[in-house]
Amino acid sequence: MGAPGLFRGIGGIRGTMNPLFIKELEAIVGRPHTLSDRESLAVYGYDATPELESRPGAVLLPGTAGEIIRIMELCHGAGVSVTPRGSGTNLSGGAISGSEGVVVQTSRLNRIIEIDEENLTATVEPGVITSTLHTAVEERGLFYPPDPGSMNISTMGGNVAENSGGLRGLKYGVTADYVMGLDTVLADGSLLHTGGKVVKDVAGYCLNPLLVSSEGTLGFFTAITVKLIPKPQTKTTMLAHFPKMRQAALAVSAVIAAKIIPATLEFLDKVTIKCVEDYAHVGLPLDVEAVLLIEVDGHPVVVEEEAAGVEIICKQHGCSFFQTARDAGESLRLATARRTALSALARLRPTTILEDATVPRSRLADMLKVIQDAAQKYRVTIGTFGHAGDGNLHPTCLTDERDKDEIARAHMAFDEIFDAAIAMGGTITGEHGVGLAKKKYLPRLVGESGIRVMRGIKQAFDPKGILNPGKIF
């Protein structure tokens, strides 16, 4: 998050980015798909992470897996770093390359290769937009549950690299729960095929989960096979108002304890509510500290029963008003309140630092208090929203990176927030990744032995260290 030394070690390994080398890259992907002019490189010098910027030496837009292989072979031989990049929505600096490195952008690798209704799988290239896959499979009565907040722009390759979650993570899980097979180009250009369409496979080490969450440091995905499930028959969307934030947090724990697992159980605090209402005008209350957006889906009888149970529990925990969507239009309007949270908050100040701290659900109320106290202690504005049902909160600091004193205070606040999350048995990131922004926190979480094992894995996959160097460690 802008700390000194974050970019150390992420440049080209030998600094061989010169006109002759760029010509060799052009020979692989074609001149129109090779960007090396200053203006084009500026576009790829940052992602969605504030305070971080480092222009690459070149940007390539390959159109086939074969071109990816040739790029990796060439860069491996020359010792030039390669950073995979999707739409650049990364929130931990993971899509930023050093000044002598190559960015390989996946927008042309955007085919849905197959939707297999017999095996309930879909196979896609890494540049497929997440919501495009949603639409394609739902037209066939199928369902791909992971739905990151950036689903209308984020790519499947990025989702796999970061193990993206989303609003439906509580009931349905995250990207790793759906990845069945991967074609991955390794650092030296060799192709690794892992998994496939079989439901059970225990032959050798299970490499798919290792590659998922690897943040572009172990290989470059060229084909992704994911599991599909039948589309839920129906759903009910609800909004619960709570005068006090702690009441909302305790209601979340009570819903889960009652063995009701909503598809969506989302939280917005007072700062976020006001910003969303000013931005989207969806009718949110301005006189409460928190709202919960809740969605249950499945068989109509079960949905009716679970919705009634959720309403009872919320009212038992101080809910001042409970609203159930009357139709699909109102359901969409309520869901918009959550999906526009980041956009609404970002309008308030020039710099938006969106983080994600995750704790066990039973510690949600405690974590919310830590965030409130840190904001007050360091005199910064933090709006909090997130996936309350799975303990994943997004404290979002509204600041201005030109104000060095305020930025320093914001980082001190996040230091306390992450230390508290770790102390509660939580983690420093539930879905955004470590990247550049959070690598200073990782040793606090996993310890020296954890870092040693991870470095050993990186060395085995990428002994020259050319794949997205400087990230995670």
LOVO-931798 format. One record per residue (C-alpha): x negated, y negated, z negated. Coordinates in nm, 3 decimals, padded with zeros to 5 digits. Layout:
% LOVO-931798
[node [X Y Z]]
...
***
This chain:
% LOVO-931798
[node [00.000 00.000 00.000]]
[node [-00.262 -00.252 00.111]]
[node [-00.527 -00.156 -00.144]]
[node [-00.893 -00.205 -00.043]]
[node [-01.049 00.093 00.128]]
[node [-00.726 00.243 00.256]]
[node [-00.860 00.242 00.611]]
[node [-01.198 00.387 00.525]]
[node [-01.263 00.691 00.741]]
[node [-00.976 00.663 00.983]]
[node [-01.169 00.531 01.283]]
[node [-01.309 00.735 01.571]]
[node [-01.559 00.987 01.435]]
[node [-01.840 00.885 01.667]]
[node [-01.706 00.563 01.811]]
[node [-01.707 00.688 02.173]]
[node [-01.406 00.482 02.286]]
[node [-01.543 00.322 02.605]]
[node [-01.416 00.264 02.960]]
[node [-01.559 00.596 03.085]]
[node [-01.387 00.793 02.809]]
[node [-01.060 00.610 02.874]]
[node [-01.090 00.713 03.242]]
[node [-01.117 01.074 03.131]]
[node [-00.799 01.030 02.927]]
[node [-00.626 00.871 03.226]]
[node [-00.716 01.176 03.434]]
[node [-00.510 01.389 03.195]]
[node [-00.189 01.187 03.149]]
[node [-00.207 00.940 03.439]]
[node [-00.288 00.572 03.437]]
[node [00.072 00.452 03.368]]
[node [00.073 00.663 03.051]]
[node [-00.265 00.542 02.920]]
[node [-00.257 00.215 02.727]]
[node [-00.577 00.035 02.637]]
[node [-00.505 -00.337 02.682]]
[node [-00.500 -00.553 02.370]]
[node [-00.131 -00.641 02.389]]
[node [-00.014 -00.279 02.419]]
[node [-00.243 -00.161 02.142]]
[node [-00.105 -00.426 01.907]]
[node [00.236 -00.254 01.926]]
[node [00.082 00.071 01.798]]
[node [-00.130 -00.091 01.528]]
[node [00.131 -00.048 01.257]]
[node [00.429 00.165 01.156]]
[node [00.716 00.092 00.915]]
[node [00.474 00.061 00.619]]
[node [00.413 -00.298 00.505]]
[node [00.065 -00.447 00.464]]
[node [-00.108 -00.190 00.686]]
[node [-00.242 -00.257 01.035]]
[node [-00.525 -00.110 01.242]]
[node [-00.517 -00.111 01.621]]
[node [-00.617 00.214 01.794]]
[node [-00.871 00.243 02.073]]
[node [-00.617 00.387 02.318]]
[node [-00.260 00.515 02.331]]
[node [-00.155 00.816 02.538]]
[node [00.197 00.921 02.635]]
[node [00.168 01.284 02.751]]
[node [00.452 01.457 02.930]]
[node [00.368 01.825 02.878]]
[node [00.223 02.057 02.618]]
[node [-00.059 02.132 02.860]]
[node [-00.161 01.767 02.853]]
[node [-00.169 01.776 02.473]]
[node [-00.406 02.072 02.488]]
[node [-00.638 01.894 02.730]]
[node [-00.635 01.576 02.520]]
[node [-00.731 01.769 02.209]]
[node [-01.007 01.959 02.392]]
[node [-01.155 01.633 02.522]]
[node [-01.132 01.446 02.191]]
[node [-01.266 01.743 01.995]]
[node [-01.571 01.761 02.220]]
[node [-01.632 01.387 02.190]]
[node [-01.552 01.366 01.819]]
[node [-01.275 01.111 01.871]]
[node [-00.989 01.102 01.621]]
[node [-00.630 01.172 01.729]]
[node [-00.321 01.043 01.551]]
[node [00.015 01.197 01.647]]
[node [00.296 00.942 01.657]]
[node [00.671 00.961 01.711]]
[node [00.886 00.649 01.678]]
[node [00.663 00.485 01.417]]
[node [00.925 00.491 01.139]]
[node [00.671 00.635 00.893]]
[node [00.675 00.469 00.551]]
[node [00.333 00.572 00.420]]
[node [00.098 00.457 00.698]]
[node [00.080 00.804 00.850]]
[node [00.116 00.691 01.212]]
[node [-00.165 00.433 01.201]]
[node [-00.496 00.512 01.375]]
[node [-00.841 00.366 01.328]]
[node [-00.984 00.122 01.579]]
[node [-01.181 00.388 01.770]]
[node [-00.914 00.655 01.759]]
[node [-00.651 00.774 02.005]]
[node [-00.279 00.760 01.931]]
[node [-00.079 01.031 02.109]]
[node [00.284 00.919 02.129]]
[node [00.559 01.174 02.192]]
[node [00.841 00.975 02.355]]
[node [00.806 01.160 02.690]]
[node [00.818 01.501 02.518]]
[node [01.190 01.464 02.462]]
[node [01.360 01.778 02.597]]
[node [01.603 01.996 02.409]]
[node [01.458 02.318 02.547]]
[node [01.735 02.549 02.432]]
[node [02.040 02.580 02.210]]
[node [02.075 02.952 02.137]]
[node [02.428 03.017 02.008]]
[node [02.365 03.390 01.963]]
[node [02.070 03.339 01.730]]
[node [02.190 03.005 01.588]]
[node [01.871 02.820 01.679]]
[node [01.765 02.517 01.877]]
[node [01.422 02.466 02.031]]
[node [01.308 02.110 02.101]]
[node [01.004 01.911 02.199]]
[node [00.861 01.680 01.931]]
[node [00.990 01.356 02.085]]
[node [01.359 01.448 02.062]]
[node [01.548 01.190 01.855]]
[node [01.706 01.351 01.548]]
[node [02.058 01.221 01.612]]
[node [02.037 01.339 01.973]]
[node [01.996 01.695 01.845]]
[node [02.284 01.641 01.600]]
[node [02.516 01.537 01.883]]
[node [02.410 01.819 02.116]]
[node [02.465 02.100 01.865]]
[node [02.785 01.957 01.717]]
[node [02.940 01.958 02.063]]
[node [02.911 02.337 02.038]]
[node [03.057 02.359 01.688]]
[node [02.713 02.395 01.529]]
[node [02.532 02.187 01.270]]
[node [02.173 02.074 01.206]]
[node [02.193 01.932 00.852]]
[node [01.872 01.724 00.795]]
[node [01.971 01.359 00.845]]
[node [01.697 01.111 00.749]]
[node [01.808 00.750 00.719]]
[node [01.615 00.675 01.039]]
[node [01.785 00.960 01.231]]
[node [01.894 00.732 01.516]]
[node [01.531 00.656 01.599]]
[node [01.308 00.910 01.420]]
[node [01.178 01.209 01.615]]
[node [01.189 01.579 01.537]]
[node [00.809 01.600 01.542]]
[node [00.786 01.327 01.281]]
[node [01.061 01.491 01.075]]
[node [00.862 01.816 01.066]]
[node [00.531 01.643 00.993]]
[node [00.683 01.458 00.697]]
[node [00.937 01.724 00.591]]
[node [01.215 01.467 00.616]]
[node [01.521 01.494 00.397]]
[node [01.825 01.272 00.419]]
[node [02.167 01.213 00.272]]
[node [02.272 01.577 00.303]]
[node [01.963 01.715 00.128]]
[node [02.141 01.797 -00.197]]
[node [02.360 02.069 -00.046]]
[node [02.173 02.163 00.268]]
[node [01.805 02.109 00.190]]
[node [01.531 01.940 00.392]]
[node [01.357 01.994 00.725]]
[node [01.137 02.277 00.593]]
[node [01.448 02.480 00.516]]
[node [01.537 02.482 00.888]]
[node [01.205 02.518 01.070]]
[node [01.183 02.875 01.201]]
[node [00.907 02.848 01.458]]
[node [00.637 02.608 01.575]]
[node [00.401 02.578 01.869]]
[node [00.108 02.376 01.738]]
[node [-00.201 02.257 01.923]]
[node [-00.497 02.268 01.685]]
[node [-00.785 02.021 01.670]]
[node [-00.998 02.215 01.922]]
[node [-00.713 02.246 02.173]]
[node [-00.621 02.606 02.091]]
[node [-00.251 02.690 02.062]]
[node [-00.107 02.838 01.742]]
[node [00.236 03.001 01.755]]
[node [00.405 03.058 01.419]]
[node [00.744 03.209 01.337]]
[node [01.026 03.231 01.588]]
[node [01.392 03.325 01.595]]
[node [01.379 03.620 01.358]]
[node [01.547 03.568 01.023]]
[node [01.292 03.774 00.829]]
[node [00.917 03.783 00.894]]
[node [00.653 03.858 00.628]]
[node [00.361 03.941 00.857]]
[node [00.056 03.764 00.718]]
[node [00.045 03.421 00.558]]
[node [00.360 03.211 00.601]]
[node [00.218 02.923 00.804]]
[node [00.534 02.735 00.899]]
[node [00.581 02.576 00.554]]
[node [00.213 02.481 00.550]]
[node [00.240 02.299 00.881]]
[node [00.562 02.130 00.776]]
[node [00.463 01.829 00.559]]
[node [00.107 01.831 00.700]]
[node [00.150 01.471 00.822]]
[node [-00.033 01.525 01.150]]
[node [-00.354 01.634 00.978]]
[node [-00.351 02.003 01.077]]
[node [-00.213 02.015 01.431]]
[node [00.007 01.863 01.698]]
[node [00.355 02.016 01.739]]
[node [00.464 02.081 02.097]]
[node [00.774 02.296 02.039]]
[node [00.994 02.325 01.730]]
[node [01.255 02.595 01.669]]
[node [01.510 02.514 01.401]]
[node [01.792 02.704 01.237]]
[node [02.151 02.595 01.298]]
[node [02.460 02.670 01.093]]
[node [02.834 02.652 01.170]]
[node [02.972 02.299 01.154]]
[node [03.175 02.238 00.834]]
[node [03.550 02.251 00.898]]
[node [03.632 01.931 00.713]]
[node [03.495 01.673 00.471]]
[node [03.615 01.415 00.221]]
[node [03.427 01.093 00.147]]
[node [03.461 00.909 -00.186]]
[node [03.324 00.597 -00.351]]
[node [03.303 00.557 -00.730]]
[node [03.241 00.222 -00.905]]
[node [03.054 00.215 -01.237]]
[node [03.024 -00.090 -01.466]]
[node [02.690 00.041 -01.599]]
[node [02.408 00.206 -01.407]]
[node [02.352 00.468 -01.675]]
[node [02.715 00.580 -01.642]]
[node [02.659 00.652 -01.273]]
[node [02.338 00.844 -01.343]]
[node [02.505 01.059 -01.609]]
[node [02.799 01.125 -01.376]]
[node [02.556 01.263 -01.117]]
[node [02.414 01.509 -01.370]]
[node [02.764 01.607 -01.481]]
[node [02.880 01.680 -01.124]]
[node [02.586 01.914 -01.070]]
[node [02.632 02.075 -01.412]]
[node [02.994 02.148 -01.314]]
[node [02.853 02.357 -01.027]]
[node [02.989 02.121 -00.763]]
[node [02.730 02.064 -00.492]]
[node [02.840 01.774 -00.270]]
[node [02.696 01.739 00.079]]
[node [02.612 01.380 -00.015]]
[node [02.570 01.220 -00.357]]
[node [02.416 00.878 -00.306]]
[node [02.343 00.588 -00.540]]
[node [02.332 00.209 -00.488]]
[node [02.239 -00.038 -00.763]]
[node [02.368 -00.393 -00.807]]
[node [02.096 -00.561 -00.601]]
[node [02.157 -00.321 -00.312]]
[node [02.536 -00.347 -00.336]]
[node [02.525 -00.725 -00.299]]
[node [02.284 -00.710 -00.005]]
[node [02.489 -00.444 00.173]]
[node [02.815 -00.631 00.121]]
[node [02.664 -00.958 00.249]]
[node [02.532 -00.771 00.553]]
[node [02.800 -00.516 00.644]]
[node [03.119 -00.646 00.474]]
[node [03.245 -00.298 00.389]]
[node [03.435 -00.401 00.075]]
[node [03.187 -00.303 -00.195]]
[node [03.250 -00.438 -00.547]]
[node [03.020 -00.715 -00.668]]
[node [03.108 -00.685 -01.038]]
[node [02.957 -00.342 -01.110]]
[node [02.601 -00.220 -01.168]]
[node [02.625 00.089 -00.949]]
[node [02.831 00.283 -00.699]]
[node [02.814 00.648 -00.598]]
[node [02.892 00.758 -00.244]]
[node [03.005 01.120 -00.255]]
[node [03.095 01.355 00.028]]
[node [03.212 01.715 -00.002]]
[node [03.251 01.939 00.301]]
[node [03.340 02.294 00.398]]
[node [03.666 02.494 00.395]]
[node [03.971 02.264 00.343]]
[node [04.082 02.439 00.022]]
[node [03.736 02.417 -00.131]]
[node [03.695 02.056 -00.024]]
[node [04.024 01.958 -00.189]]
[node [03.930 02.136 -00.511]]
[node [03.579 01.990 -00.527]]
[node [03.697 01.636 -00.447]]
[node [03.945 01.655 -00.733]]
[node [03.672 01.779 -00.966]]
[node [03.437 01.497 -00.867]]
[node [03.705 01.236 -00.936]]
[node [03.776 01.377 -01.282]]
[node [03.407 01.384 -01.376]]
[node [03.342 01.030 -01.253]]
[node [03.637 00.894 -01.454]]
[node [03.518 01.083 -01.761]]
[node [03.187 00.898 -01.731]]
[node [03.325 00.545 -01.712]]
[node [03.413 00.507 -01.344]]
[node [03.621 00.189 -01.317]]
[node [03.760 00.256 -00.969]]
[node [03.761 00.568 -00.750]]
[node [03.831 00.551 -00.379]]
[node [03.894 00.839 -00.137]]
[node [03.870 00.775 00.236]]
[node [04.208 00.809 00.404]]
[node [04.078 00.891 00.750]]
[node [03.762 00.933 00.958]]
[node [03.735 00.559 01.018]]
[node [03.735 00.476 00.649]]
[node [03.495 00.762 00.582]]
[node [03.253 00.612 00.834]]
[node [03.293 00.268 00.676]]
[node [03.205 00.401 00.332]]
[node [02.907 00.596 00.464]]
[node [02.788 00.278 00.635]]
[node [02.744 00.125 00.291]]
[node [02.461 00.369 00.222]]
[node [02.310 00.394 00.567]]
[node [02.266 00.017 00.597]]
[node [02.100 -00.020 00.255]]
[node [01.747 -00.069 00.383]]
[node [01.847 -00.304 00.665]]
[node [02.052 -00.510 00.423]]
[node [01.774 -00.537 00.164]]
[node [01.513 -00.621 00.429]]
[node [01.701 -00.942 00.519]]
[node [01.629 -01.095 00.179]]
[node [01.250 -01.141 00.190]]
[node [00.976 -01.120 00.457]]
[node [00.820 -00.798 00.320]]
[node [01.010 -00.487 00.214]]
[node [00.819 -00.215 00.026]]
[node [01.041 00.093 00.039]]
[node [00.921 00.372 -00.188]]
[node [01.049 00.709 -00.304]]
[node [01.001 00.849 -00.648]]
[node [01.164 01.183 -00.726]]
[node [01.243 01.329 -01.067]]
[node [01.447 01.622 -01.197]]
[node [01.814 01.530 -01.179]]
[node [01.843 01.543 -01.556]]
[node [01.594 01.252 -01.580]]
[node [01.772 01.028 -01.330]]
[node [01.902 00.783 -01.592]]
[node [01.556 00.759 -01.748]]
[node [01.395 00.693 -01.410]]
[node [01.643 00.418 -01.327]]
[node [01.559 00.246 -01.656]]
[node [01.185 00.270 -01.581]]
[node [01.244 00.099 -01.246]]
[node [01.455 -00.176 -01.404]]
[node [01.199 -00.234 -01.679]]
[node [00.907 -00.244 -01.433]]
[node [01.085 -00.500 -01.216]]
[node [01.152 -00.719 -01.519]]
[node [00.803 -00.677 -01.664]]
[node [00.624 -00.773 -01.343]]
[node [00.881 -01.032 -01.231]]
[node [00.965 -00.875 -00.896]]
[node [01.294 -00.800 -00.726]]
[node [01.360 -00.428 -00.681]]
[node [01.678 -00.288 -00.533]]
[node [01.727 00.084 -00.585]]
[node [01.928 00.326 -00.376]]
[node [01.878 00.686 -00.280]]
[node [01.970 01.049 -00.296]]
[node [02.080 01.063 -00.658]]
[node [02.204 01.419 -00.624]]
[node [01.853 01.551 -00.569]]
[node [01.675 01.302 -00.794]]
[node [01.516 01.115 -00.503]]
[node [01.534 00.739 -00.559]]
[node [01.416 00.461 -00.329]]
[node [01.304 00.163 -00.538]]
[node [01.265 -00.114 -00.280]]
[node [01.062 -00.422 -00.364]]
[node [01.163 -00.740 -00.184]]
[node [00.857 -00.960 -00.162]]
[node [00.625 -01.155 00.068]]
[node [00.284 -01.015 00.149]]
[node [00.151 -01.368 00.195]]
[node [00.203 -01.424 -00.178]]
[node [-00.099 -01.231 -00.308]]
[node [-00.004 -01.271 -00.673]]
[node [00.347 -01.137 -00.620]]
[node [00.218 -00.847 -00.411]]
[node [-00.030 -00.756 -00.685]]
[node [00.253 -00.755 -00.938]]
[node [00.463 -00.536 -00.709]]
[node [00.184 -00.279 -00.689]]
[node [00.146 -00.280 -01.066]]
[node [00.518 -00.214 -01.097]]
[node [00.493 00.082 -00.860]]
[node [00.193 00.217 -01.050]]
[node [00.412 00.238 -01.360]]
[node [00.703 00.385 -01.166]]
[node [00.493 00.665 -01.013]]
[node [00.314 00.742 -01.339]]
[node [00.652 00.771 -01.509]]
[node [00.784 00.999 -01.234]]
[node [00.486 01.231 -01.277]]
[node [00.527 01.230 -01.656]]
[node [00.892 01.333 -01.614]]
[node [00.794 01.634 -01.403]]
[node [00.868 01.454 -01.079]]
[node [00.660 01.361 -00.778]]
[node [00.520 01.057 -00.600]]
[node [00.713 01.121 -00.278]]
[node [01.022 01.319 -00.196]]
[node [01.030 01.253 00.178]]
[node [00.805 00.966 00.291]]
[node [00.473 01.148 00.266]]
[node [00.136 01.052 00.121]]
[node [-00.036 00.908 00.428]]
[node [-00.253 00.606 00.352]]
[node [-00.023 00.431 00.110]]
[node [-00.001 00.692 -00.165]]
[node [-00.327 00.885 -00.147]]
[node [-00.458 00.718 -00.463]]
[node [-00.169 00.875 -00.656]]
[node [-00.209 01.231 -00.528]]
[node [-00.491 01.337 -00.767]]
[node [-00.276 01.225 -01.060]]
[node [-00.005 01.464 -00.942]]
[node [-00.195 01.775 -00.826]]
[node [-00.525 01.744 -01.014]]
[node [-00.879 01.819 -00.897]]
[node [-00.803 02.183 -00.818]]
[node [-00.505 02.085 -00.604]]
[node [-00.713 01.837 -00.404]]
[node [-00.990 02.097 -00.363]]
[node [-00.748 02.357 -00.221]]
[node [-00.590 02.103 00.016]]
[node [-00.929 01.988 00.141]]
[node [-01.020 02.352 00.204]]
[node [-00.708 02.399 00.416]]
[node [-00.787 02.084 00.613]]
[node [-01.143 02.209 00.672]]
[node [-01.017 02.546 00.799]]
[node [-00.778 02.388 01.050]]
[node [-00.986 02.086 01.150]]
[node [-01.358 02.124 01.063]]
[node [-01.454 01.806 01.250]]
[node [-01.184 01.606 01.074]]
[node [-01.047 01.446 01.390]]
[node [-00.673 01.496 01.330]]
[node [-00.519 01.190 01.163]]
[node [-00.828 01.136 00.946]]
[node [-00.817 00.942 00.622]]
[node [-00.460 01.043 00.543]]
[node [-00.347 01.224 00.224]]
[node [-00.697 01.244 00.063]]
***
